[in-house]
Amino acid sequence: MSGNDLKPGVGVDAGSACVECLRRSWLLGRLGAWIQNVADDRPGRRTPEILRLGSEELVESVAARQADEILAWNESLDEGEMRKVLVNADCWACCRHDEGFPEGLADGADSPVVLIGRGEGLRLSEIGLGNSVTVVGARKATGYGLEVAASIGREVASAGLNVISGMALGIDGAVHRGALERGPTIAVLGCGADRPYPASHTRLYRQILDRGLVISEVPPGADAWRWSFPARNRIMAALSGMTVVVEAAWRSGSLITAEMAYDAGRDVGAVPGPVTAGAAAGTNELISSGAALIRGGQDVLDRMLGAGAGQKLFGPEIGPGETEVLEAVEAGLRTVDEVAVKLGRDTGETARTLARLEIGGYLRGSLTGTWTRTSLAAYSSAGEE
């Protein structure tokens, strides 16, 4: 592949990263188990310290006995062979020496020197501090957390901002799915970008490839280790201008992501939860310590774009019958029965209409059966707002 053959939708040649930066990526893939042994004594927080080291110092620190062998192997890696691996995995590579390398990763001491990824829906150079938001949270999320995460993803993507997360179970998956309803999303993985992780998110992975990007700092085929997750978290925190934590217990890795965002000079927000809920202990503490209180996507947009800034966000067109139901909820009616009685409609029909309005992004349904309005403005089929 020549230097002029650009990967569609990415703007970066599949083999454009320089050989030394590619070798660094391959080295991390080779050192997975050794790094794990060293990083285990301070889970999460030790990883950035290790990844700050240069390649020779890194090898000597984590695999001293095999250092000469590993360094010789790394130096012998053939540029053409590494590029062939990328092409065969349908991946592209962009290093810090490329113009398209994200601005958020340009100056961090522990930032990756190369990103390897897949995807056709977004250019890597379009991920900027002013137009990107990272949303993370608990894997074992509550229904409330999943609902809020999906809503934030939808509303932020509707405003044209990039939504970044880690494609994990729980909050990550919810925010990706919400964003995909309105625009592209970026998944940062701890394993190779050619591997759907977790496997249960294979369908989501394919959807992200179609409309966004999947990126990683390790080569195709690389396994995920425990240290891989704080490693990818530091990338997510640095890529965007703001990190939002939706749900997090006391020892959640999402709190480490928030800490990394603070260290990188980024804005941090958190969604509040019940003081009695373990899943909200970490987020409530973040807010108590000064993080922005985030009630939904509009709060994120206010932080990123300024209060009231940006154009009014509209959802998909709705008909007169749906408009009546929407207006009933806006008037304060919260349940299916209340809306049905007010409009003189069948309860089943009303429930289906409410569900359609939720899918369209106009309403939020709760586990208790109540409905609330989102900030999305409506177009009716009659042409009225």
Secondary structure, DSSP 8 states (H G I E B T S, - for coil): --TT-B-TTT-SBTT-S-HHHHHHHHHHHHTHHHHHHHHTTSTTTHHHHHHTS-HHHHHHHH-GGGHHHHHHHHHH--HHHHHHHHHHTT-EEEETTSTTS-GGGSS-TT--SEEEEE-SSS-GGG--TTSEEEEE--SS--HHHHHHHHHHHHHHHHTT-EEEE---TTHHHHHHHHHHTTS-EEEE-SS-TTS-SSGGGHHHHHHHHHHSEEEESS-TT----TTHHHHHHHHHHHHSSEEEE----TT-HHHHHHHHHHHTT-EEEE----TT-GGGHHHHHHHHTT-EE--SHHHHHHHHH-TT-S---B---B-HHHHHHHHHHHTT--SHHHHHHHHT--HHHHHHHHHHHHHTTSEEE-TTS-EEE-S-B--BTTS--
